Every structure is written in structure tokens, then in C-alpha cells.
Amino acid sequence: MTTPNGPRLLPWSGPGDKPCYLSTDDAAGYMSRLADSIEAVQLGTARELLEEASEALDNQNTSIDELRCLVTELTAALRDVYRVAEPRSPPGSERSA
């Protein structure tokens, strides 16, 4: 879990897909606000894709190619949301399959 004084995992990767962290106590600083903005966009995208997925599943005329494209986009959105959420979850809160 990210602590108030600990580094914040940013919602983008660095070179070589390495994680990027922000170390600051200024939640109103430029980089913190930029990260908040990008996270909001990522969550909005995930929400829109969930709506599209529900519609696609309800529509029996949805093609396999459309479903593949949707699954690809959902996978990317889930990866983005998980990247931000996972380090913020309390220790021991992992769910087993």
C-alpha cells in the first residue's frame, strides 16, 4: 500500500517498461496532478469499455473479430487500472482464484 510519505507508482512506464515512481509530499504538485489526470482518463476508458462489453455480449450479432478487438482493449484497460490499484491495496488483501 502506498503510504502518504512513500513513493507513488505513476500510471505510466519508463524505458524498458520499468515502473516510474514519484517521491514528493506535494499532492498538488504538477506531477501529482498529471498522474491524477491520467489515472482519471484510464478509469474513464475502463468504464466505457465495460459498457461496450455488456452491449456486445447482449448483441448476438457481435462478430468474433469485434469481440477479439474488445478483449484486447479491455486487457489493456485492466492492466492500466491494476497497475495503479495494486500497490494501494492493503497487504494480505490479494484474492485467490
Sequence and secondary structure as in RCSB ss.txt:
>XXXX:A:sequence
MTTPNGPRLLPWSGPGDKPCYLSTDDAAGYMSRLADSIEAVQLGTARELLEEASEALDNQNTSIDELRCLVTELT
AALRDVYRVAEPRSPPGSERSA
>XXXX:A:secstr
   TTS EEEEEE GGG EEEE  S TTSHHHHHHHHHHHHHHHHHHHHHHHHHHHHH TT  HHHHHHHHHHHH
HHHHHHHHHHGGGS TT     
